[in-house]
Amino acid sequence: MRRLGIVLALGLAGCSTGVVLTDEGTQVQNVSDVDMPTGCNLLGDVRIGIPPDAAMPSTRDELAILMRNKAGAMGGTHVVLEQAEERQRANGEPYFRGRGRAYACPDEVRGPPEETSGGEAAAEEDEGGGSLMTDEDAELL
C-alpha cells in the first residue's frame, strides 16, 4: 500500500508544471476583444516568451496563467491574448510564446474572478455570473 502511495505521488509530481497563478493573477480575467468590458484603461503590452521575457511555458494553459500573472503585476483586471504560437526549444521540446494587452477596469464592470487555471469561464454560468435558471425557477415566476 505504501508503494502505491509513493508511485501516485511521483506520478502526480510529474504532471505538475510549476506554473501557478499569483495572488495578482487570480484577479485577472482572460477575455477576447469582443468580451472586453467598456470603460477599461489600457495598461500596456504583456509578452511571454518574447525577448526580453525568458519564460518558455510548455502549454497554452501555462501561457494564459503567465499572462494573467503579468497583467496582475501591472495592476490589471483583464488581459486580451492577441497572439499565441507554439515554438520549439533547441532540444526539440515545444513551448509557447505570446503577446496581449493588459487592462484595468472599474469595479462596476468587473465580473467575478475566474475559477479555472486557463481563464475559461465556467459553462454553468451566464453573462451575469449567476447560475442558469432551472425549470423549477421558471415555474416560480
N, C-alpha and C positions, 0 to 999 in steps of 0.2 A: 504494500500500500504506500509505503514511504517513497519507493522508486517512482510510482505513478505520479505522486505529487511533485517530485523533482523534475520528471520529464515534462509534466504540464507547465511548471514554472519556467523551464528553459524554452519550451515552445512558445509560450506567451511572450517571453522576453524577446525572442527572435522576431515577433510580429510588431513590437512597439517601435515607433520611428524616432522617438525622442523629440519630435516637433510638437509642441503643445501651445495652446492659447495662453497668452499672458493675461493678467487682470485687465489691462487696457484693451487687449484684443477681444475679450468677451463682450465688450460694449460696442463693438463694430459689427455692422451687418454688411454682407456681400449683397449688392444689388446690381441690376442691369441699368443701362441708361433709361430704359422705358419705366422701370420701377423706382427711379430716383425721386424722392420727395422734392417738392418745390420749397424754396426759401432756404436752401442749404448753401454754405460758403465753401468754395474750393480751397483746400489747404495746400495741395501740391501733388506732385507725382510720387507714386510708390513703385519702386523697381526691386525685383527679387531675381538674383542670378545674373543681373546685367551690371557690368562694372560701373561703379566701384563696389557694388554689393557682391560678396563672395558666396552667398548661400547657393546650394545646389539641392533643392528638395527633390526627393525621389518620385513623388506622385503629384498629381494635380491638386489633391486634397491638401497636401503639405504646403503647396504653393499658396493656396487660399488661406491657410492658417497664418503663414508668414506675412501675407498681405494684410490680414486683419490686425496682426500684432504691430506691424509698422505703421498702419493708419492710426491705430490707437495711441501709439507713442507720439504721434503728431497732434493728438487731441481730437482725432476724427471719430465720427459715429457711423459713417458709411464708407464703403470702398466699391468702386466700379472697376472690374477687371477688364482691361481693354485688349490685352494680348497675352496668350499663354502658348508656349511652344515646347515640345519635347526635344531635347538635345542629347548628345552622348558625351560622357566623360572620356578621357584618354584611354581608360581600360575597357570602353565599350558599354559601360553601365549607363542607363538612361537617367536623366534629370530634367527638371522643368525650370523654365525661367519665364518671367512675365512682367508686365507693367500695367499700372492702373492709376486711378486718381482717388485721393482721399478727400472726404467732405466732412464738415461739421454742420449738423442740422440742429435747429432749435428743438427744445424738448417736446413741443406740441406736435411735431411731425415725426417723431421717432416711434418706431414700433418696439415691442419687447425684444431684449437681446436674444440672439439665436441660440438654440439649444444644441445644434449639431456642430461637429468639428469643421466641416467643409463649408458651412454657411448656407445650406439649403434649408428653406422654410419647411416646417412640418406639414405633411399633406392634410392633416386633420384640421388645420386652422384656416379661417377665412381671412380676408384682407384686413379686418379689424383686429386680428389676433385672438379672437374668441373661438369657441368650438362651433362646429356646424350645427344647425338646428336639426333636431331629430323629429320623427313623425309625432311623437308624444308632445313635444314642444309646440308643434304646429296645431295640434288639436286644442291646446290650451288657449290659443289665440282665437 
